[in-house]
Amino acid sequence: MTTVVSIINLKGGVAKTTTTVQLAECLASEFSKKVLVIDLDPQTNATIALIGEERWDELDKQKQTLFYLFNDKLEETSFFNIDKSIQPSVSNLRLSSLSLLASSIKFIDIQDRLGDIASKFDYAIAPMEVLKSAVYSKLKNYDYVLIDCPPNLGLITRNGIEISDYYLIPAIPDKLSTYGLPQIIKQIYKFGEARKLPIKCLGLIITKYSSSSNTHVQVMRDLPARFGTIFNDLKIPKAPVFSTVMPQANTTAEAMIFEDIPKSFREKYGRSKSGNYYLYEYVISLTKELIKYAKT
């Protein structure tokens, strides 16, 4: 059975892409799962972290990034081929069970035009169904599909939500990063209701936590109650705040550099400690929680 999770936050810089890549590599490397990462973010950071700039540039020139899936619908062309576009054995960990559908910075050029897709196809396909029309038959080949969404709830993000079982919210424990949580949950709930989607919130992940920050400590103390109130107001089941708190660490950002060639997952993420634990132990703990909550 395939589990599809969109990773979403309306604010940038909250380690959304880092969380996506960490979970994907950990699921593939440490839990022997078949994983597909779908990069819908125009910043293409997950793509670059998993295949590097050179391979991405070649893929984009071959018109096999996700931009061309959407652009084909707008321009009535047919360059995108799903079988050619799915890149197997990605990551500098050389993981045979990890695959990628790459993004492109060209997404920026068309995201405001996606609403035109419906009229071009006489309303036979909705703008939020473009991704589904291409990948739905492929999802069964994977245990987990992780979708790195843009920092908004526009049509590109809604394409990810359309095929997802869950959405997951990474957030730094400060006021700016958590301010938009009610909007995310309410808007996805309304979209899911309108589209009759079974999508649920998988939970909230605290990222870039610094125990020396009074703000972080205070927000962490109040956040579970605040988070739960959002679900109570909507009268829907509560989602958890993950107990694994991801610490602020420079080496976490460095682990996203594709050109570095680590010998193993534990070497890649465990070059330093935070508190009493190596950083790779936090990633494994986080992944265990993902697996646990996705089963319940």
C-alpha positions in Angstrom: 0.0 0.0 0.0 1.3 3.4 -1.0 1.4 6.4 1.4 1.5 9.8 -0.2 2.5 12.8 1.9 2.7 16.5 0.9 5.1 18.6 2.9 3.7 22.1 3.3 4.3 25.4 5.0 3.3 28.9 3.8 6.6 30.3 5.0 9.9 29.6 3.4 13.1 28.8 5.4 11.4 26.3 7.7 13.4 23.3 6.5 10.5 22.0 4.4 12.8 20.7 1.6 15.4 19.5 4.1 12.7 17.5 5.9 11.5 16.0 2.7 15.0 14.9 1.6 15.9 13.6 5.1 12.7 11.5 5.3 13.1 10.2 1.8 16.7 9.1 2.2 16.0 7.6 5.6 13.0 5.6 4.4 15.0 4.3 1.5 18.3 3.7 3.3 17.4 2.7 6.9 13.9 1.2 6.4 14.3 -0.4 2.9 11.3 1.4 1.5 10.7 2.3 -2.2 10.3 6.1 -2.2 9.4 8.7 -4.8 10.1 12.4 -4.2 7.9 14.7 -6.3 9.4 18.2 -6.3 6.7 20.8 -7.0 8.7 23.7 -5.6 10.0 26.2 -8.3 13.1 26.6 -6.1 14.1 23.1 -7.1 16.1 22.6 -3.9 15.0 19.0 -3.4 15.9 18.2 -7.0 19.4 19.7 -6.7 19.9 17.9 -3.4 19.0 14.6 -4.9 20.6 14.8 -8.5 22.8 17.8 -8.5 22.7 20.8 -10.9 24.4 19.2 -13.9 21.9 16.3 -14.1 19.0 18.6 -13.4 20.1 21.0 -16.2 20.3 18.0 -18.6 16.9 16.8 -17.6 15.4 20.3 -18.0 16.9 20.6 -21.5 15.3 17.2 -22.4 12.0 18.7 -21.3 11.5 16.1 -18.6 11.0 18.2 -15.5 7.6 18.8 -14.1 7.3 22.2 -15.6 6.8 20.5 -19.0 4.0 18.4 -17.7 2.0 21.6 -16.9 3.4 23.6 -19.9 2.3 20.8 -22.3 -1.3 21.4 -21.1 -1.0 25.1 -21.6 0.7 25.0 -25.0 -0.9 21.8 -26.2 2.4 20.1 -26.7 3.5 16.6 -25.6 7.2 16.8 -24.6 6.8 15.3 -21.1 7.0 11.5 -20.7 6.4 10.2 -17.2 8.6 7.1 -17.7 11.6 9.2 -18.9 11.0 11.8 -16.2 11.1 9.6 -13.2 14.7 9.5 -12.2 15.7 6.2 -10.5 18.6 5.7 -8.0 19.0 9.3 -6.9 20.8 10.8 -3.9 24.6 11.0 -3.3 24.0 7.9 -1.2 23.3 6.0 -4.4 20.0 4.6 -3.2 18.5 2.2 -5.7 15.0 2.4 -4.1 14.8 6.3 -4.2 13.4 8.0 -7.2 12.6 11.6 -8.2 10.3 13.7 -10.3 12.3 16.9 -10.8 11.1 20.4 -10.5 12.2 23.5 -12.6 12.6 27.2 -11.9 10.5 27.7 -15.0 7.4 26.9 -12.9 7.5 30.6 -11.9 6.7 31.6 -15.5 3.5 29.6 -15.7 2.0 29.3 -12.2 -0.3 32.3 -12.8 -1.6 30.7 -16.0 -2.5 27.3 -14.7 -6.2 28.3 -14.3 -6.4 28.3 -18.2 -5.9 24.6 -18.4 -9.6 23.8 -17.8 -10.8 25.9 -20.7 -8.1 24.6 -23.1 -9.4 21.0 -22.5 -13.1 21.9 -22.5 -13.1 21.3 -18.7 -12.3 17.6 -19.2 -9.3 18.1 -16.8 -9.2 20.5 -13.9 -6.0 22.5 -13.2 -5.5 20.6 -9.9 -5.6 17.2 -11.7 -2.6 17.6 -14.0 -0.2 15.8 -11.8 -2.7 13.1 -11.0 -3.3 12.4 -14.7 0.4 11.8 -15.2 1.6 9.9 -12.1 -1.4 8.2 -10.5 -0.8 4.9 -12.2 2.9 5.0 -11.1 2.2 5.5 -7.4 1.6 1.8 -6.7 5.3 1.2 -7.4 6.3 2.9 -4.2 5.8 2.5 -0.5 6.1 6.2 0.1 5.6 9.3 -2.1 6.8 12.6 -0.6 5.8 15.8 -2.3 7.8 19.0 -1.7 5.3 21.7 -2.2 5.8 25.5 -2.8 5.3 27.9 0.1 1.7 28.7 -0.9 -1.6 27.0 -1.4 -1.9 27.8 -5.2 -2.7 25.4 -8.0 0.7 23.7 -8.0 0.4 22.8 -4.3 -3.2 21.7 -4.9 -1.9 19.3 -7.5 0.1 17.7 -4.7 -2.8 17.7 -2.3 -5.1 16.1 -4.9 -3.1 12.8 -4.8 -2.0 12.9 -1.1 -3.2 10.8 1.8 -1.7 13.2 4.3 0.0 16.5 4.6 2.9 17.3 7.0 3.8 20.7 8.3 7.4 21.5 9.3 7.8 24.7 11.3 10.4 26.6 13.3 9.1 27.3 16.8 8.8 31.1 16.4 5.8 33.3 15.9 6.3 34.0 12.2 6.7 30.4 11.2 3.7 29.2 13.2 1.4 32.1 12.5 0.0 30.6 9.3 -0.8 27.1 10.8 -4.6 27.8 11.1 -4.7 29.0 7.5 -2.9 25.9 6.2 -5.2 23.5 8.0 -8.4 25.3 7.3 -7.7 25.8 3.6 -6.7 22.2 3.0 -9.7 21.0 5.0 -12.0 23.2 2.8 -10.3 22.1 -0.4 -10.5 18.4 0.7 -14.2 18.7 1.5 -14.9 20.4 -1.9 -12.9 17.8 -3.8 -14.1 14.9 -1.7 -10.5 14.0 -0.8 -9.6 11.8 2.2 -6.5 13.8 3.0 -5.6 14.3 6.7 -3.0 16.2 8.6 -0.2 13.8 9.6 1.2 16.3 12.1 3.6 19.2 12.9 7.3 18.8 12.9 9.4 21.3 14.9 12.6 22.2 12.9 15.7 24.3 13.6 15.1 24.2 17.3 17.5 26.1 19.5 17.3 25.4 23.2 19.2 28.6 23.9 16.4 30.7 22.3 13.8 31.9 24.9 11.4 32.4 22.0 11.8 28.8 20.9 11.4 27.5 24.4 8.2 29.5 25.0 6.6 28.7 21.6 7.4 25.0 22.2 5.6 25.1 25.5 2.4 26.7 24.1 2.4 25.1 20.6 0.7 21.7 21.3 -2.4 23.4 22.8 -2.5 26.1 20.0 -2.2 23.4 17.3 -4.9 21.3 18.9 -7.3 24.2 19.0 -7.3 24.5 15.2 -8.6 21.0 14.8 -11.2 21.5 17.6 -12.5 24.6 15.9 -13.0 22.6 12.7 -14.4 19.6 14.6 -12.0 17.2 13.0 -9.6 14.7 14.6 -6.4 16.2 16.0 -3.0 15.7 14.4 0.0 15.3 16.7 3.0 17.5 17.2 5.9 15.1 16.5 7.9 14.3 19.7 11.1 14.3 17.7 12.3 17.9 17.6 14.9 18.6 14.9 17.7 20.8 16.2 19.3 23.8 14.5 22.7 22.6 13.0 24.9 23.9 10.2 25.8 20.3 9.2 22.2 19.6 8.4 22.3 22.2 5.7 25.7 20.9 4.5 24.2 17.4 4.1 22.0 18.8 1.3 25.1 19.4 -0.9 24.9 16.8 -3.6 28.6 17.0 -4.5 29.7 15.7 -1.1 29.9 11.9 -1.3 29.2 10.2 2.1 29.8 6.5 2.6 26.5 6.0 4.4 23.3 7.6 5.6 24.8 7.7 9.1 27.9 9.4 8.0 25.9 11.9 5.9 23.7 13.1 8.8 25.8 12.1 11.8 29.0 14.2 11.4 28.1 16.1 14.6 26.0 15.8 17.7 23.2 17.9 19.1 22.8 17.3 22.8 23.5 13.6 23.5 22.6 12.4 20.0 24.1 12.3 16.6 22.0 14.2 14.0 21.3 11.0 12.1 19.5 9.6 15.2 17.1 12.5 15.1 16.3 11.8 11.4 15.7 8.1 12.1 13.5 8.9 15.1 11.5 11.4 13.0 11.1 8.8 10.2 9.8 6.2 12.7 7.2 8.6 13.8 6.2 9.3 10.2 5.7 5.5 9.7 3.8 5.2 12.9 1.3 8.1 12.3 0.7 7.1 8.7 -0.4 3.7 9.9 -2.9 4.9 12.5 
